[in-house]
Amino acid sequence: MNWFVRAGIRIPAFSLQPFLALSLVLSPGFAVSGARADELTFELRIERGQLPANMQLIRVKQGDVIKLRWSSDRPIELHLHGYDIERRLVPGVVAEMTFTARATGRFPVQEHQAQSGGGHTHGGPIGQVEVLPR
């Protein structure tokens, strides 16, 4: 896509009309809202039940399409709260959680632990996904 860039502001070229382009050049204080959504992929490796410290908080923007690609050194079942996505991880296989970040806030990713007699409990958070408003 062709972009018009002026004073750090990126605007799709097809959306500009001559008078708008002129007003941007003559008005350096002009601001543009309406940011576009991104498609983001995160490679996440759980070892001994933990993520590396620098991957424990994933920060994205509302509207982004997120792909969390999980791998683990042991079998584990993960649950992304708020989006109600669950994945079973087994060593040597990548499991993906793909979603559009519509709800804002902080959403923990926790291990599901099976209970005898059915049901499950949650372990402490392995990580968190924080969705910021656009």
Backbone hydrogen bonds in HBPLUS format (Angstrom, degrees):
<---DONOR---> <-ACCEPTOR-->    atom                        ^
c    i                          cat <-CA-CA->   ^        H-A-AA   ^      H-
h    n   atom  resd res      DA  || num        DHA   H-A  angle D-A-AA Bond
n    s   type  num  typ     dist DA aas  dist angle  dist       angle   num
A0013-ALA N   A0002-ASN O   2.92 MM  11  5.49 175.1  1.92 134.7 136.4     1
A0004-PHE N   A0011-ILE O   2.66 MM   7  5.09 172.2  1.67 158.3 160.9     2
A0011-ILE N   A0004-PHE O   2.87 MM   7  5.09 154.2  1.94 144.4 152.9     3
A0006-ARG N   A0009-ILE O   3.13 MM   3  5.32 150.1  2.22 137.3 145.3     4
A0009-ILE N   A0006-ARG O   3.00 MM   3  5.32 163.6  2.03 115.0 120.3     5
A0015-SER N   A0012-PRO O   3.09 MM   3  5.68 154.4  2.15 115.1 122.5     6
A0016-LEU N   A0013-ALA O   3.17 MM   3  5.55 165.4  2.20 113.9 118.4     7
A0020-LEU N   A0017-GLN O   2.94 MM   3  5.36 124.9  2.25 113.9 128.3     8
A0021-ALA N   A0017-GLN O   3.08 MM   4  6.36 162.4  2.11 161.9 167.5     9
A0022-LEU N   A0018-PRO O   3.05 MM   4  6.23 161.4  2.08 149.9 154.9    10
A0023-SER N   A0019-PHE O   2.97 MM   4  6.15 153.3  2.04 139.9 147.2    11
A0024-LEU N   A0020-LEU O   2.97 MM   4  6.23 149.2  2.06 149.6 157.5    12
A0025-VAL N   A0021-ALA O   3.13 MM   4  6.40 156.0  2.19 147.4 153.5    13
A0026-LEU N   A0022-LEU O   3.01 MM   4  6.22 156.6  2.07 150.5 156.9    14
A0027-SER N   A0023-SER O   2.91 MM   4  5.79 123.2  2.24 136.6 149.3    15
A0030-PHE N   A0027-SER O   3.11 MM   3  5.59 167.7  2.13 120.9 123.8    16
A0065-VAL N   A0038-ASP O   2.82 MM  27  6.24 157.1  1.87 157.5 164.4    17
A0040-LEU N   A0065-VAL O   2.85 MM  25  6.26 158.2  1.89 165.5 173.0    18
A0067-LYS N   A0040-LEU O   2.82 MM  27  6.17 146.1  1.94 159.6 167.3    19
A0042-PHE N   A0067-LYS O   2.88 MM  25  6.32 158.3  1.93 165.8 171.2    20
A0069-ARG N   A0042-PHE O   2.83 MM  27  6.00 177.4  1.83 172.4 172.8    21
A0044-LEU N   A0069-ARG O   2.83 MM  25  5.91 177.2  1.84 158.4 159.2    22
A0071-SER N   A0044-LEU O   2.95 MM  27  6.37 137.6  2.13 160.2 167.8    23
A0046-ILE N   A0071-SER O   2.85 MM  25  6.22 169.3  1.87 154.1 154.9    24
A0073-ASP N   A0046-ILE O   3.17 MM  27  6.62 138.8  2.35 155.9 167.8    25
A0047-GLU N   A0050-GLN O   2.91 MM   3  5.40 160.6  1.95 154.9 151.0    26
A0050-GLN N   A0047-GLU O   3.04 MM   3  5.40 157.4  2.10 110.9 117.8    27
A0055-MET N   A0052-PRO O   2.92 MM   3  5.49 164.7  1.94 123.1 127.8    28
A0056-GLN N   A0053-ALA O   3.43 MM   3  5.45 172.3  2.44 107.1 109.0    29
A0128-GLN N   A0056-GLN O   2.75 MM  72  6.07 141.0  1.90 141.8 154.1    30
A0058-ILE N   A0128-GLN O   2.86 MM  70  6.22 168.1  1.88 161.3 164.7    31
A0130-GLU N   A0058-ILE O   2.73 MM  72  6.02 168.7  1.74 164.0 167.9    32
A0060-VAL N   A0130-GLU O   2.89 MM  70  6.25 164.7  1.92 169.9 173.0    33
A0132-LEU N   A0060-VAL O   2.89 MM  72  6.21 172.1  1.89 150.7 151.4    34
A0064-ASP N   A0061-LYS O   3.03 MM   3  5.72 164.0  2.06 140.2 143.2    35
A0062-GLN N   A0132-LEU O   2.73 MM  70  5.74 148.0  1.83 172.5 165.8    36
A0063-GLY N   A0101-ALA O   2.68 MM  38  5.13 165.1  1.70 138.2 143.6    37
A0101-ALA N   A0064-ASP O   2.84 MM  37  5.48 168.1  1.86 170.1 171.1    38
A0066-ILE N   A0099-PHE O   2.75 MM  33  5.43 167.5  1.77 175.5 171.0    39
A0099-PHE N   A0066-ILE O   2.95 MM  33  5.43 154.5  2.02 149.8 158.0    40
A0068-LEU N   A0097-MET O   2.81 MM  29  5.06 168.7  1.82 150.5 152.5    41
A0097-MET N   A0068-LEU O   2.89 MM  29  5.06 150.4  1.98 141.9 151.6    42
A0070-TRP N   A0095-ALA O   2.73 MM  25  5.12 165.4  1.76 166.5 161.2    43
A0095-ALA N   A0070-TRP O   2.93 MM  25  5.12 157.4  1.98 143.5 150.1    44
A0076-ILE N   A0089-LEU O   3.02 MM  13  5.16 154.6  2.09 135.4 140.6    45
A0089-LEU N   A0076-ILE O   2.64 MM  13  5.16 175.7  1.64 172.8 172.2    46
A0112-HIS N   A0077-GLU O   2.77 MM  35  5.38 164.7  1.79 148.3 153.2    47
A0078-LEU N   A0087-ARG O   2.79 MM   9  5.34 164.4  1.81 163.5 163.0    48
A0087-ARG N   A0078-LEU O   2.98 MM   9  5.34 151.3  2.07 140.3 148.3    49
A0079-HIS N   A0110-GLN O   2.85 MM  31  5.38 144.2  1.98 152.1 163.6    50
A0110-GLN N   A0079-HIS O   2.98 MM  31  5.38 157.8  2.03 149.7 150.2    51
A0080-LEU N   A0085-ILE O   2.78 MM   5  5.20 165.1  1.80 157.2 162.0    52
A0085-ILE N   A0080-LEU O   3.38 MM   5  5.20 159.0  2.42 133.3 137.6    53
A0081-HIS N   A0108-PRO O   3.03 MM  27  5.72 161.0  2.07 178.1 172.0    54
A0093-VAL N   A0090-VAL O   3.22 MM   3  5.85 155.0  2.28 145.0 144.0    55
A0102-ARG N   A0100-THR O   2.85 MM   2  5.76 118.6  2.23 116.1  99.4    56
A0105-GLY N   A0131-VAL O   3.03 MM  26  5.32 162.7  2.06 139.4 142.0    57
A0131-VAL N   A0105-GLY O   2.82 MM  26  5.32 163.9  1.84 161.0 161.6    58
A0107-PHE N   A0129-VAL O   2.83 MM  22  5.16 162.7  1.86 145.0 151.0    59
A0129-VAL N   A0107-PHE O   2.87 MM  22  5.16 161.8  1.90 142.2 146.9    60
A0109-VAL N   A0127-GLY O   2.79 MM  18  5.22 161.8  1.83 148.5 144.5    61
A0126-ILE N   A0109-VAL O   2.74 MM  17  5.70 164.3  1.77 166.0 171.0    62
A0123-GLY N   A0111-GLU O   2.92 MM  12  5.25 157.2  1.97 147.8 154.9    63
A0113-GLN N   A0121-THR O   2.75 MM   8  5.20 163.4  1.78 158.3 160.4    64
A0121-THR N   A0113-GLN O   2.82 MM   8  5.20 156.3  1.88 144.5 151.0    65
A0115-GLN N   A0119-GLY O   3.24 MM   4  5.66 161.8  2.27 128.7 126.8    66
A0118-GLY N   A0115-GLN O   3.17 MM   3  5.57 141.7  2.32 136.7 133.0    67
